[in-house]
């Protein structure tokens, strides 16, 4: 199997960082919005921020596992 082009690898590497940051900010925004709606500050902001961070790392691990599976098939 041919190696992936440099720009495709660069795009995949940058997507990891973008996904991590975006999921964190989305969790923060949802929590902040719900806190302002229900006047429960800061609890929902903290909870959704943590959920956003967890979602970001989960996606990071999923992408790393996908990349690792691709390299295993290339070596055999």
N, C-alpha and C positions, 0 to 999 in steps of 0.2 A: 504494500500500500504506500502511496506517495506521502511525503511529509506535508503538513499543512503549511500554506504560505505564511510568511512573516506577519502580514497585516491581519490575517484571520486570528493568529495566536495573540496578537496585540489587542484585538477587539475582544476576545474572550477574557483576557487578563483585566482589561478595563471594566468589563461588565461585572466582574466580581466586586470591585470597589463601588461601582454605581449601585448595584443591588443592595449592598450592605448599608450604604448611606440612605438610599431612598426608603428602604423598609423601616429604618430607624425614624426618619422624619415623618413617614406616613403614620406610624404608631404614635408618635408624639402629637401630630395634628389631630388624630382621632381622639386621643385622650384629652387633649386641651379643649376640643370642641364639646365633648361630652361633659367635661368638668364645668364649662361655662353654661351648658344647658341645664345640668342638674345641681349646680352650685355645690359640688363635692370636692373642690380643689384641695389638695393636689393629687388625690388618690387615683383617680382614673388616668390622669396624665402619667403617673409613675407606672401604673399597671400596663398601659398600652405602650409606653416607651420600652419597657422590658420585653413585652410581646414582640414589638418591632425588631428589637435587637436579636431576639431568639430566632425570628423568621429570617433575618439577614444571615445569621450564621448557619442556619439550616440550609439555606440556598447555597451558601458558600461551600458547605460540605457536600451537597448534592452535585455541584459543578466539579468539585475536586474528584469525587468518586467517578463521575462520568469521564473526566479526563484520564483518570487512572485506568479505567476499563479500556479506553481506547488505546492506551500505550501497551497494555497487556496483550491485546490481540495483534499489535504490530510486531512485538518481539517474538512471537511464535511462528 
